[in-house]
Amino acid sequence: MTSTRVHKKREKALTAPFFISNLQWDNQNMELVFEVTQEADGGFCAECLTADIFTQGDTWDELRFNVREAVQVYYFDNPAPTSVRLHLVRDEVLALK
């Protein structure tokens, strides 16, 4: 009886991504979100959270240009999303003593 419940949960887990990916084809109102981190050398890396898009730039302006270009290339034969959000993530460790 337990194996049947697990199987049903797996079945739901397998169908959910297919549903979500079908929604992504309606890109007219879709916003892509990129997680941006600053590298030790001062440059920036950006990784899209919902698509396989990754780019980098030495400055913030260069990163913005590269993100636009990467999104256009990724969606070259499909309608592109209407906006992109760059989410800058900062990781800082504080010494307590």
C-alpha positions in Angstrom: 0.0 0.0 0.0 2.9 2.4 0.7 4.4 1.7 -2.7 1.2 2.8 -4.4 1.2 6.1 -2.6 4.8 6.7 -3.6 4.0 5.8 -7.2 1.2 8.4 -7.2 3.5 11.0 -5.8 6.1 10.3 -8.4 3.4 10.4 -11.1 2.4 13.9 -9.9 6.0 15.0 -9.7 6.6 13.9 -13.3 3.6 15.6 -14.7 4.2 19.0 -13.1 7.3 20.0 -15.0 5.7 19.2 -18.3 2.8 21.5 -17.4 5.2 24.2 -16.4 7.3 23.9 -19.6 4.1 24.2 -21.7 3.4 27.4 -20.0 6.8 28.8 -20.8 6.0 28.7 -24.5 3.6 31.6 -23.8 6.4 34.1 -23.4 4.5 37.3 -24.2 4.1 38.2 -20.5 6.9 36.0 -19.1 9.8 37.5 -17.0 13.1 35.8 -16.9 15.0 36.0 -13.6 18.8 35.9 -13.5 20.8 35.4 -10.3 23.8 37.6 -10.5 27.0 37.2 -8.5 30.0 39.4 -8.3 33.3 37.5 -8.9 36.4 38.1 -6.8 38.1 39.9 -9.8 35.2 42.4 -9.9 33.3 40.9 -12.9 29.7 39.6 -12.8 28.2 36.3 -13.6 24.5 35.8 -14.4 22.5 32.6 -14.5 18.9 32.3 -15.5 16.8 30.4 -13.0 14.2 29.1 -15.5 16.2 28.5 -18.7 19.7 27.3 -19.6 21.2 30.8 -20.1 24.4 31.9 -18.5 26.6 34.9 -19.3 29.1 37.3 -17.7 30.5 40.8 -18.0 33.4 42.8 -16.6 31.1 45.7 -15.7 27.4 46.0 -14.8 26.6 47.7 -18.1 28.5 44.9 -20.1 26.6 42.3 -18.1 23.2 43.9 -19.0 24.2 44.0 -22.7 25.3 40.3 -22.6 22.1 39.2 -20.8 20.0 40.9 -23.5 22.1 39.3 -26.2 22.0 35.8 -24.6 18.2 35.9 -24.2 17.8 37.0 -27.9 20.0 34.1 -29.0 18.3 31.6 -26.7 14.8 32.5 -28.0 15.9 33.1 -31.7 13.1 31.0 -33.2 10.5 31.5 -30.4 8.8 34.6 -28.9 11.2 36.1 -26.3 10.0 37.1 -22.8 9.0 40.7 -22.4 11.4 41.5 -19.5 14.4 40.3 -17.6 15.1 40.7 -13.8 18.7 40.8 -12.6 18.8 39.7 -9.0 22.2 40.6 -7.4 23.1 38.1 -4.8 25.8 39.0 -2.2 27.3 36.4 0.1 29.1 37.9 3.1 30.5 36.1 6.1 30.7 38.1 9.3 33.2 37.2 12.1 31.6 37.2 15.5 34.7 37.2 17.6 
